[in-house]
Amino acid sequence: MLKIRNRKEKIRTWEKMKTKLKARFLPSSYVLDSYAQLHNLTQDHMSVNGYTREFEKLLIKCDIHEPEELMHGEAHLNVQRSTKVYGAKNKGL
């Protein structure tokens, strides 16, 4: 059905509403920026819980829906990578 005033179709699903809201209010670079943040995320001085929260927040921002085992594997790899970088910085390397 069409709205009489604007001749626009009514939004009847949550998915369509999300799509319309994202198009209207998010900058075009939002997803790319979020992917870059996710890719470059390191634990540094965050606690494991803090890192995990940030990782999960970025997954949501990127609209990534992976099985839980894969998410934890990626988080574990990022923690290992940041631990190596942090250790190298502290050893003067």
N, C-alpha and C positions, 0 to 999 in steps of 0.2 A: 504494500500500500504506500501511497505517496502522501506526504504532508501537503495540505492544500496551499498554505502560505508560501513555502519556499520550494515546493516541488522536490523535496529531498526524502529519500527513503528513511523510515524510522530505524533506529538502531535497536535490534532485538536480541543481540547476543553480547556477552561480556567480551569475547574476543574482538568483535567489531568495535566495541567501545574503546578497548585498549589501543587498538590500531589507530583510531581517530584521535585519541588523546595524545599518543606518542607523536603522530604527525603534526599536531597543532602546537604542542608545548615543548618538545625536546629538540635541541639543536641537531642539525644533520650529522655533526661529528660525534655525538654522544656515544653511540655504540662503538665506533672505532677507538675513541679515547678510553672507553671502559675495557676493551680488549687489550689495549696497550698497557693499561694499569695492571690488568690481570697477568699479562705475560711478564711484566717487569716486577711483579710483587716479590719481595724478599722479607724474611722475618726480621732482620736487623735487630732492633732492640725491643721488638714486641714480644709479649708472652706467646706461648703456643696457642692459648685460647684467643688472644687478641688477633693473632695471625689467621687462625681458623675463621673467626668472625669476618675479618676483612676479605678473605678468600671467598667465603660463601656469599657475602654481599656483592662482590664483583661478579660472581657467577649469575646471580639474580639480575644484576644490571645488564649483563651480556645476554640474558635470556638463554642461558645454557642449562639444559636438563640432561645431565649424565647420570648413569647409575652411581650409587653412593661409593662403590668400591673404586671407580675411576676417579672421582673427585678427591678421595683421600689419597690415592696414589699420586696425583698431580700435586696436591698440597705437600706430601712427603718429599717429592722430588724438589720442590721449591725450597723447603726447609733445609734439605741437604745442600742445595746450591748456595743458599744464603749463609749457612753455617761455614762452608768452605771459604766464602768470600770474607766473612767476618773474622775467621781464624787467620786468614792470610793478612788481613789488615793489622791485626793485633801482633802478629809475628814480625811485622815490618817488611813483608814481602810486597 
